[in-house]
Amino acid sequence: MRTIDQQAIIKTIGHEGGYVNDPVDRGGETYRGIARKFWPQWMGWLIIDQQKNSLDFPKNLKHIDTLNEMVVGFYHKNFLLSINLDLIDSGDIVKEVFDSGVNCGSKTASMWLQEAYNLCNQNGQIGKDLVVDGKIGPTTAAAVNSFPKQRMNILLGVLNLLQGERYLNICRKDKSQERFLHGWVQNRIKL
């Protein structure tokens, strides 16, 4: 695993925290960002369920090495390799798309990368616009990797704007989700 991939996973795990079972959270029961509702077959749930009767649950979970290794493996397989982030050279872009993918869905995060590239492309002056299909393949990777390094912060900023727009729309549609907005902005969006 590349160093930037490891850094992306560590950063996201830090945002996700530990065990949560908040009835208002759309993901429901979650461990380090892995929602049982969306990933019921993840093998880590077996360990978590075995620990629920422990007196120090859920604090004891962070000390179970096997579970921690399963989390890292899960993220590497399902959110890095599955969308080909290993083809992207910029560590900042990898971290942002990975973290957004964990929080908002990989296809959505991949589409944001493609849309951000197109918006920053200055009407084709940097390269050909990308098809916004949510699939990071050789064409998307080559475009992002050839994006001018001195303007990479602009591309990153547009990614964050697109993500921020999503969070605002969630809160506009469902006022109960406003309680998560501060955390989303503080932890997920680089200002």
C-alpha positions as CSV (number, residue, x, y, z in Angstrom):
1,M,0.0,0.0,0.0
2,R,1.4,3.5,-0.9
3,T,2.2,5.9,1.8
4,I,-0.5,8.4,0.5
5,D,-3.1,5.6,0.6
6,Q,-2.2,4.8,4.3
7,Q,-2.3,8.6,5.1
8,A,-5.8,8.8,3.5
9,I,-7.1,5.9,5.5
10,I,-5.6,7.2,8.8
11,K,-7.1,10.7,8.2
12,T,-10.5,9.3,7.5
13,I,-10.5,6.9,10.5
14,G,-9.7,9.9,12.7
15,H,-12.8,11.7,11.4
16,E,-15.0,8.7,11.8
17,G,-14.2,8.0,15.5
18,G,-15.3,4.8,17.1
19,Y,-18.6,3.0,17.7
20,V,-21.8,5.0,17.3
21,N,-25.4,4.0,17.2
22,D,-27.2,7.3,16.8
23,P,-30.9,6.9,15.8
24,V,-30.8,10.2,13.9
25,D,-27.7,9.2,11.9
26,R,-28.8,7.8,8.5
27,G,-26.1,5.2,8.7
28,G,-27.4,3.8,12.0
29,E,-25.0,1.6,13.9
30,T,-21.5,2.5,12.7
31,Y,-18.0,1.5,13.6
32,R,-15.2,3.9,12.4
33,G,-17.4,5.0,9.6
34,I,-18.5,1.5,8.5
35,A,-22.3,1.6,8.7
36,R,-24.0,-1.7,9.3
37,K,-26.9,-0.6,7.3
38,F,-24.7,-0.4,4.1
39,W,-22.1,-3.0,5.0
40,P,-24.0,-5.8,6.9
41,Q,-21.6,-8.5,5.7
42,W,-18.5,-6.8,7.0
43,M,-16.8,-9.4,9.2
44,G,-15.9,-6.9,11.9
45,W,-19.6,-6.9,13.0
46,L,-19.1,-10.4,14.4
47,I,-16.3,-9.1,16.7
48,I,-18.3,-6.0,17.7
49,D,-21.4,-8.1,18.5
50,Q,-19.3,-10.4,20.7
51,Q,-18.0,-7.4,22.6
52,K,-21.4,-5.7,23.3
53,N,-21.8,-7.5,26.7
54,S,-18.4,-6.3,27.9
55,L,-18.5,-3.8,30.7
56,D,-16.2,-1.4,28.9
57,F,-18.0,-1.5,25.5
58,P,-17.5,0.3,23.2
59,K,-14.2,1.7,24.5
60,N,-12.7,-1.8,24.4
61,L,-13.0,-2.0,20.6
62,K,-10.1,0.3,19.9
63,H,-7.8,-2.1,21.6
64,I,-8.7,-5.1,19.4
65,D,-5.9,-5.3,16.8
66,T,-7.7,-7.7,14.6
67,L,-10.7,-5.3,14.4
68,N,-8.4,-2.3,13.6
69,E,-6.7,-4.3,10.8
70,M,-10.1,-5.3,9.4
71,V,-11.1,-1.6,9.3
72,V,-7.9,-0.6,7.4
73,G,-8.3,-3.6,5.0
74,F,-12.0,-2.7,4.4
75,Y,-11.2,0.9,3.5
76,H,-8.3,0.0,1.3
77,K,-10.3,-2.6,-0.7
78,N,-13.7,-0.8,-0.8
79,F,-12.8,2.9,-1.0
80,L,-9.3,3.1,-2.5
81,L,-8.7,0.2,-4.8
82,S,-12.4,-0.2,-5.9
83,I,-12.4,3.3,-7.4
84,N,-8.8,3.3,-8.7
85,L,-7.5,6.0,-6.4
86,D,-4.2,4.3,-6.6
87,L,-3.9,5.8,-10.1
88,I,-4.0,9.3,-8.8
89,D,-0.6,10.9,-7.9
90,S,-1.6,13.8,-5.7
91,G,-1.8,12.8,-2.1
92,D,-4.2,15.7,-1.3
93,I,-6.6,14.7,-4.0
94,V,-6.4,11.0,-3.0
95,K,-7.2,12.0,0.6
96,E,-10.0,14.3,-0.3
97,V,-11.8,11.9,-2.8
98,F,-11.2,8.9,-0.4
99,D,-12.7,10.8,2.6
100,S,-15.6,12.1,0.6
101,G,-16.2,8.7,-0.8
102,V,-16.4,7.2,2.7
103,N,-18.8,9.9,3.9
104,C,-20.9,10.5,0.7
105,G,-20.3,7.4,-1.5
106,S,-17.5,6.5,-3.8
107,K,-19.4,7.1,-7.0
108,T,-20.5,10.6,-5.8
109,A,-16.9,11.5,-4.8
110,S,-15.5,10.3,-8.1
111,M,-18.1,12.3,-10.0
112,W,-17.1,15.4,-7.9
113,L,-13.5,14.8,-9.0
114,Q,-14.5,14.7,-12.6
115,E,-16.8,17.7,-12.3
116,A,-14.2,19.7,-10.4
117,Y,-11.7,19.0,-13.1
118,N,-14.1,20.1,-15.8
119,L,-15.0,23.3,-13.9
120,C,-11.3,24.1,-13.4
121,N,-10.4,23.2,-16.9
122,Q,-11.0,26.8,-18.1
123,N,-13.0,25.7,-21.2
124,G,-10.6,23.1,-22.3
125,Q,-7.4,25.2,-21.9
126,I,-5.8,22.6,-19.6
127,G,-7.2,19.5,-21.3
128,K,-10.3,17.8,-22.6
129,D,-13.3,17.7,-20.3
130,L,-14.0,14.4,-18.6
131,V,-17.2,12.4,-18.8
132,V,-18.8,12.7,-15.4
133,D,-19.7,9.0,-14.8
134,G,-18.2,8.4,-11.4
135,K,-15.6,6.0,-12.8
136,I,-11.9,6.8,-12.2
137,G,-10.1,5.1,-15.0
138,P,-7.0,5.8,-17.0
139,T,-8.5,8.9,-18.7
140,T,-9.6,10.6,-15.4
141,A,-6.3,9.7,-13.7
142,A,-4.2,11.0,-16.6
143,A,-6.2,14.3,-16.6
144,V,-5.9,14.8,-12.9
145,N,-2.3,13.8,-12.8
146,S,-1.5,16.3,-15.6
147,F,-3.4,19.1,-13.9
148,P,-1.0,22.0,-13.2
149,K,0.6,21.4,-9.8
150,Q,0.5,25.2,-9.0
151,R,-3.3,25.1,-9.4
152,M,-4.0,21.8,-7.6
153,N,-5.3,23.8,-4.6
154,I,-8.0,25.3,-6.8
155,L,-9.1,21.8,-7.9
156,L,-9.1,20.7,-4.2
157,G,-11.1,23.8,-3.3
158,V,-13.8,23.0,-5.9
159,L,-14.0,19.4,-4.6
160,N,-14.7,20.9,-1.2
161,L,-17.3,23.3,-2.6
162,L,-19.2,20.4,-4.2
163,Q,-19.1,18.4,-1.0
164,G,-20.2,21.4,1.0
165,E,-23.1,21.9,-1.4
166,R,-24.2,18.3,-0.7
167,Y,-24.2,18.9,3.1
168,L,-26.2,22.1,2.8
169,N,-28.8,20.4,0.7
170,I,-29.1,17.5,3.2
171,C,-29.7,20.0,5.9
172,R,-32.2,22.0,3.8
173,K,-34.2,18.9,3.1
174,D,-34.1,17.4,6.6
175,K,-33.6,19.8,9.5
176,S,-32.7,16.9,11.9
177,Q,-29.4,16.5,10.0
178,E,-28.3,20.1,11.0
179,R,-26.8,18.6,14.1
180,F,-24.1,17.0,11.9
181,L,-23.3,20.1,9.8
182,H,-20.6,21.5,12.2
183,G,-18.7,18.2,12.2
184,W,-19.0,17.9,8.4
185,V,-17.6,21.4,7.9
186,Q,-15.0,21.1,10.5
187,N,-13.7,17.6,9.7
188,R,-14.6,17.0,6.0
189,I,-14.2,20.3,4.2
190,K,-10.9,22.2,4.0
191,L,-11.5,25.9,4.4
